[in-house]
């Protein structure tokens, strides 16, 4: 019943609309226009003002025509960089991007799957459950948009976020929390040729600190990464300043705290060794969640997938999503796949068959 041609056409149109994080206004306006064409009322908040974005979170509250419980369906409308001037094209069973940009399937595939399911319901006058639709801004880089969602307006106790790799049968039952570390290492300037021994090289200190850190895959639940290592200056001056931005993630709260403390400890030790000064701050971006694979909500989604002939895989994830924040706010929420592959890279692609199946799953759940 899903209109597959329209599904793909809409996706191709959506990814052409530039929407890197904090530049979501244009895609938001298009989504609102498409929802209004369906006769749906749309509400936006003022999250953009708080997040220095030109867009806002988008809400749509749809009364049900049956007695099923209200359910939340959510996706985010921003993309990572480089996401300007995306040119999508189809190659066999994939949608890819030309040039050196991402595709933007993360997460416009989720947005379009929800939209197509609603279009199908409207044009076929299908009975459906009460639904709450939320499209968030600023998900990339810390799931910041969903933190500004007006939860007092939501009544759902269960939700589905469509923002993961694989097909819709890929059900995320666990996801990590994340801590961001921002640090400044302050050394001491000196002439690098005449009196280098009088200086303290912030670059040397920072390099030693980073080399002592456990990074990338720490264990099966924990990862860590340096995102920014910045120092600028002439070669004839001992570097006085390095700025570092790093992250730690873990599905274990204890391991997340331990990894964060380890990374800060490496920074402190190197600074103490060479007499440099350290300024740092930490930010908890989001908390981990763990759902019972036998939870009735997960069982319902699994049953729908199996009914549609879609293989089910209940797995933990190494990435956070808006689902982390919904769960924290008392809405049992799972993240399911939408066909994305190689997200956050210029090799990103969308598996068309998985994408079509995602729209079918969403439609089935909406009409139960």
C-alpha positions in Angstrom: 0.0 0.0 0.0 3.0 2.3 0.5 3.6 4.3 -2.7 7.3 3.3 -3.2 7.8 5.8 -6.1 6.6 8.7 -4.0 8.7 7.5 -1.1 11.9 7.6 -3.1 11.0 10.8 -4.9 10.3 12.6 -1.6 13.6 11.3 -0.1 15.5 12.5 -3.1 13.9 16.0 -2.8 14.5 16.2 1.0 18.2 15.4 0.9 18.7 18.1 -1.7 17.6 20.7 1.0 20.7 21.8 2.9 20.2 21.1 6.6 23.4 20.7 8.5 23.0 21.1 12.3 21.7 24.5 13.2 20.6 25.2 9.7 17.3 23.4 9.7 15.0 26.2 8.7 14.5 25.2 5.0 13.9 21.5 5.6 11.6 22.4 8.5 9.5 24.6 6.3 9.2 21.9 3.7 8.1 19.3 6.3 5.5 21.7 7.7 4.2 22.4 4.2 3.9 18.7 3.4 2.1 18.0 6.7 -0.3 20.9 6.1 -1.2 19.4 2.6 -2.4 16.4 4.5 -4.7 18.6 6.6 -2.6 18.1 9.7 -2.0 20.8 12.3 1.7 21.5 13.1 3.2 23.1 16.1 6.8 24.4 16.5 8.6 25.3 19.7 11.4 27.8 20.3 14.3 25.4 20.7 16.3 27.1 18.0 16.8 30.2 20.1 18.3 28.2 22.8 20.5 26.2 20.5 21.6 28.9 18.1 19.7 27.3 15.3 17.5 28.8 12.6 15.1 25.9 12.9 12.8 24.5 15.7 11.5 21.2 16.8 8.3 20.2 14.9 5.3 18.5 16.5 2.1 17.0 15.0 -0.6 15.6 17.3 -3.0 13.3 15.4 -6.2 12.0 17.1 -6.9 8.3 16.6 -9.8 6.6 15.0 -9.4 3.4 17.0 -8.9 2.6 20.6 -5.2 1.8 20.5 -2.8 3.6 22.8 -1.1 6.8 21.7 2.4 6.3 20.3 5.3 8.6 19.5 7.1 8.5 16.2 10.2 10.6 15.9 13.2 11.4 13.7 15.7 14.3 13.4 15.9 16.8 10.5 19.5 17.9 10.8 22.5 16.3 9.1 26.3 16.1 9.8 28.8 17.9 7.6 29.6 18.0 4.7 26.0 18.3 3.8 25.8 21.3 1.4 24.7 20.7 -2.2 23.9 17.0 -1.9 23.2 15.4 -5.3 21.6 12.0 -4.8 21.4 9.3 -7.4 20.3 5.7 -7.6 22.7 2.9 -8.3 21.2 -0.6 -8.2 19.6 -1.1 -4.8 21.1 2.0 -3.2 20.7 5.8 -3.1 24.1 7.5 -3.0 25.5 11.0 -3.2 27.7 12.4 -5.9 30.8 14.4 -5.1 32.2 14.8 -1.6 29.1 15.1 0.6 27.2 12.8 2.9 23.8 11.6 1.6 21.6 12.7 4.5 19.7 9.5 4.9 20.6 10.0 8.6 18.0 11.0 9.3 15.8 12.1 6.4 15.1 8.4 5.7 13.3 8.3 9.1 11.4 11.6 8.4 10.2 10.5 5.0 9.2 7.0 6.2 6.9 8.6 8.8 5.5 11.1 6.2 4.8 8.4 3.6 3.0 6.3 6.2 0.8 9.3 7.1 0.1 10.0 3.4 -1.0 6.4 2.9 -3.3 6.6 5.9 -4.9 9.8 4.7 -5.4 8.9 1.0 -6.9 5.4 1.9 -8.8 6.7 5.0 -7.3 3.9 7.1 -8.2 3.5 10.8 -5.2 4.5 13.0 -4.1 4.9 16.5 -3.6 8.3 18.2 -0.1 9.5 17.2 2.4 12.1 18.3 5.0 13.1 15.7 8.2 14.9 16.8 10.9 15.9 14.4 13.9 17.3 16.3 16.7 19.7 15.3 20.4 19.6 16.5 20.5 15.8 17.0 24.0 15.5 15.6 26.7 16.5 18.1 24.9 15.7 21.3 21.2 15.1 20.8 20.6 18.7 21.8 17.3 19.4 20.0 15.3 16.6 21.8 16.5 17.9 25.1 14.4 21.0 24.4 11.2 19.1 23.5 8.2 20.2 25.4 7.5 16.9 27.1 4.5 18.3 29.0 2.7 18.3 25.6 3.4 14.6 25.1 1.1 11.8 26.4 2.8 8.8 24.8 4.2 6.1 27.0 5.8 4.3 24.1 7.7 5.5 21.1 9.7 4.6 18.1 12.7 6.6 16.8 13.7 5.8 13.2 17.4 6.7 13.2 19.6 3.6 12.8 21.4 1.5 10.3 20.1 -1.7 8.8 16.5 -2.5 8.1 13.5 -1.9 10.5 14.1 -5.3 12.0 17.3 -3.9 13.5 16.0 -2.9 16.9 18.3 -1.1 19.3 17.7 -2.3 22.8 20.7 -0.6 24.4 22.6 2.6 23.6 25.5 4.4 25.4 25.7 7.6 27.3 28.2 10.2 26.2 30.5 12.6 28.0 32.3 15.5 26.2 35.6 16.8 27.5 36.8 20.3 26.5 40.4 21.1 27.6 42.9 23.9 27.2 46.6 23.2 27.9 48.5 26.4 28.5 52.3 26.3 28.1 54.9 29.0 28.1 56.3 30.9 25.0 60.0 31.1 24.3 62.1 31.5 21.1 62.2 28.1 19.6 65.7 28.6 18.3 67.5 30.8 20.8 66.0 29.6 24.2 63.6 26.7 23.7 64.4 25.4 27.2 62.8 28.4 28.7 59.4 27.5 27.2 56.8 24.8 27.8 55.4 23.4 24.6 51.7 23.0 25.0 51.8 20.8 21.9 54.3 18.4 23.4 52.4 18.2 26.6 49.1 17.6 24.9 50.6 15.0 22.6 52.0 13.1 25.5 48.6 13.2 27.3 46.8 11.9 24.2 49.3 9.2 23.6 48.7 7.9 27.1 44.9 7.7 26.7 43.0 4.5 25.9 41.1 5.6 22.8 38.8 4.3 20.0 37.5 0.8 21.0 38.2 0.5 24.8 36.0 -2.5 25.4 32.8 -4.1 24.1 30.7 -1.3 25.8 33.1 1.7 25.7 34.6 3.9 23.1 36.6 7.2 23.2 37.8 9.7 20.6 39.7 12.9 20.2 37.6 15.2 17.8 39.7 18.4 18.0 43.4 18.9 18.6 44.1 22.5 17.7 47.3 24.6 18.0 48.3 27.4 15.7 51.5 29.5 15.6 54.8 30.1 14.0 57.5 27.5 14.1 60.0 29.8 15.8 57.8 30.2 19.0 57.3 27.4 21.5 53.5 26.8 21.4 51.7 28.3 24.3 48.2 26.8 23.8 46.4 23.6 22.7 42.7 23.1 22.6 41.3 19.6 22.8 37.7 18.4 22.4 37.1 14.7 23.1 34.4 12.3 24.0 33.8 9.1 25.9 30.9 6.7 25.4 29.7 3.6 27.2 26.6 1.6 27.8 27.8 1.2 31.4 27.6 4.3 33.6 30.5 3.2 35.7 32.7 2.6 32.7 31.7 5.9 31.2 32.8 7.7 34.4 36.0 5.6 34.6 36.9 6.4 31.0 36.2 10.1 31.5 38.3 10.2 34.6 41.1 8.3 32.8 41.3 10.9 30.0 41.3 13.8 32.4 43.9 12.1 34.5 46.2 11.8 31.4 45.8 15.5 30.8 46.6 16.4 34.4 49.6 14.1 34.6 51.2 15.5 31.5 50.6 19.1 32.6 52.1 18.4 36.0 55.1 16.7 34.5 56.0 19.7 32.3 54.6 22.5 34.4 51.8 23.4 32.0 48.4 24.7 33.2 45.2 22.8 32.5 41.7 24.2 32.1 38.9 21.7 31.4 35.2 21.1 31.6 33.0 18.0 31.1 29.5 17.8 29.8 27.2 14.8 30.0 25.5 14.9 26.6 23.1 12.0 27.3 22.6 9.0 29.5 22.6 5.4 28.4 19.5 3.2 28.2 18.9 -0.5 28.4 15.6 -2.1 27.5 14.5 -5.7 28.1 14.5 -7.5 24.7 11.3 -9.2 25.9 9.6 -5.9 26.7 6.1 -5.9 25.2 6.8 -2.8 23.1 9.8 -4.5 21.5 7.8 -7.7 21.1 5.1 -5.7 19.2 7.7 -4.2 16.8 9.3 -7.6 16.3 5.9 -9.3 15.6 5.1 -6.6 13.0 8.5 -7.2 11.3 8.1 -10.9 11.3 4.5 -10.6 9.9 5.9 -8.6 7.0 8.7 -11.1 6.4 11.5 -8.9 7.8 14.3 -10.4 9.8 14.6 -9.2 13.4 17.8 -8.5 15.2 17.8 -7.0 18.7 21.2 -5.4 19.3 23.1 -2.9 21.4 24.3 0.3 19.7 27.5 2.3 19.9 25.8 5.5 19.2 23.2 7.6 21.0 20.0 9.0 19.5 16.9 10.9 20.5 15.7 7.6 22.0 18.1 8.1 24.9 16.3 11.3 25.9 12.8 9.9 25.4 13.6 7.0 27.6 15.1 9.3 30.2 11.7 11.2 30.2 9.6 8.1 30.8 8.7 7.2 27.2 9.8 3.6 26.5 11.4 4.2 23.1 13.3 2.0 20.7 15.4 3.0 17.8 14.9 1.1 14.6 16.8 1.0 11.2 15.8 2.9 8.1 18.2 1.4 5.6 21.2 3.7 6.4 24.7 2.4 5.7 28.1 4.1 6.3 26.4 7.1 8.0 28.5 10.2 8.8 30.8 9.5 5.9 30.9 10.6 2.2 30.4 7.0 1.3 27.0 7.0 3.0 24.2 5.2 1.1 20.6 4.1 1.7 19.5 0.6 1.1 16.3 1.0 -0.9 14.7 -2.3 0.1 15.3 -1.7 3.8 14.0 1.9 3.4 10.7 0.7 1.8 10.3 -1.9 4.5 10.7 0.8 7.2 7.8 2.7 5.7 5.8 -0.5 5.7 6.6 -1.2 9.3 5.7 2.3 10.4 2.4 2.2 8.5 1.5 -1.2 10.1 2.2 0.0 13.6 0.3 3.3 13.0 -2.8 1.4 11.8 -2.8 -1.3 14.6 
